[in-house]
Amino acid sequence: MFTDWLYICPQITHWGPRFARELWDVPVIYITETGCPCDDQVNAAGKVEDTDRVMYVRNHLLSLQRAVREGVPVQGYFVWSMMDNFEWVRGYDERFGIIHVNCDTLVRTPKLSADFYREVIRTGRVV
């Protein structure tokens, strides 16, 4: 039963930190890895418009804001991962990063999710 609520998304970023505070009186919480694998495709303009990842991050941040409003001591949130990387099970088929990495040229290109996350950091707001 305990593990079932771990897979509730995006509510996990509300309930997980809240339970940590209530059950163990955790004084400071950092969310260090949240992310989703996506079949990112580079469009003709050379961009990756990963709206699915934008919505994933946005919804997790909104749930986390709810926890903070309720007094949960969250001090930081970090996406997984900054750049696309090799995943042991998926290889490079699905991407996790907010920066696209071309495996042939190693050119790095910010995705739409990187633009979104940068704006959240800059403004301190989730829109």
C-alpha positions in Angstrom: 0.0 0.0 0.0 2.8 2.4 0.9 4.4 2.2 -2.6 1.1 2.8 -4.4 1.0 6.6 -3.6 4.6 7.0 -4.9 3.3 6.6 -8.5 0.5 9.1 -8.3 1.6 11.9 -10.6 1.8 14.9 -10.3 0.2 14.8 -6.8 3.3 13.0 -5.6 5.1 16.4 -5.4 2.3 17.5 -3.0 1.8 14.4 -0.9 5.4 13.1 -0.8 6.9 16.2 0.8 3.8 16.7 3.0 4.0 13.1 4.3 7.8 13.5 4.9 7.1 16.6 7.0 4.1 15.1 8.9 5.6 11.6 9.5 9.2 12.3 10.1 9.3 16.1 10.8 11.8 16.7 8.0 13.1 20.3 8.4 14.1 20.9 4.8 13.1 19.2 1.6 14.7 19.3 -1.9 13.0 17.6 -4.8 16.1 16.4 -6.8 14.7 14.3 -9.6 11.5 14.6 -11.5 11.2 13.9 -15.2 9.5 11.9 -17.9 10.8 10.1 -20.9 9.5 11.5 -24.2 9.9 10.7 -27.8 11.4 14.1 -28.6 11.6 15.1 -32.2 13.6 17.9 -33.7 11.3 20.0 -36.0 12.3 21.7 -39.3 13.3 24.8 -37.4 15.7 22.8 -35.3 13.6 23.0 -32.1 12.1 20.3 -29.8 8.6 21.4 -28.8 8.2 19.0 -25.9 4.8 20.2 -24.7 4.3 16.9 -22.9 7.4 17.6 -20.7 6.3 21.2 -20.2 3.0 20.1 -18.9 4.6 17.4 -16.7 7.0 19.9 -15.1 4.2 22.5 -14.8 1.8 20.2 -13.1 4.4 19.0 -10.7 5.4 22.5 -9.8 1.7 23.4 -9.2 1.4 20.5 -6.8 4.6 21.5 -5.1 3.3 25.1 -4.7 0.3 23.7 -2.9 2.5 21.8 -0.5 4.6 25.0 0.2 1.4 27.0 0.8 0.4 24.4 3.4 3.7 24.9 5.2 5.9 22.1 3.8 9.5 23.3 4.0 10.5 22.7 0.3 13.7 24.6 -0.5 14.3 23.5 -4.1 13.1 21.6 -7.1 15.3 20.1 -9.9 14.2 18.5 -13.1 15.7 15.2 -14.3 17.7 15.7 -16.4 19.3 18.9 -17.7 20.6 17.2 -20.8 19.5 14.1 -22.7 21.6 11.2 -21.6 22.0 7.5 -22.1 19.4 5.6 -20.1 20.3 2.0 -19.4 17.0 0.5 -20.3 15.9 2.9 -23.1 19.3 4.0 -24.5 18.7 7.2 -26.5 15.3 6.2 -27.8 13.4 8.3 -25.2 14.8 11.5 -23.9 14.6 12.9 -20.4 16.5 16.2 -20.7 15.4 19.8 -21.1 18.4 20.3 -23.4 18.4 18.2 -26.6 21.8 16.5 -27.3 22.4 15.5 -30.9 24.2 12.1 -30.5 26.1 12.5 -33.7 27.4 16.1 -33.4 27.0 16.6 -29.6 25.3 19.9 -30.4 23.1 20.9 -27.5 19.8 22.8 -28.1 17.4 24.0 -25.4 14.0 22.5 -25.7 10.7 24.2 -25.1 10.8 22.8 -21.6 14.1 24.5 -21.0 12.5 27.8 -22.0 9.6 27.1 -19.7 11.8 26.1 -16.7 14.0 29.2 -17.3 11.0 31.5 -17.1 9.8 29.8 -13.9 13.2 30.4 -12.3 13.4 33.9 -13.6 10.0 35.0 -12.4 9.5 32.7 -9.5 6.0 31.9 -10.9 4.4 28.9 -12.6 2.1 30.0 -15.5 
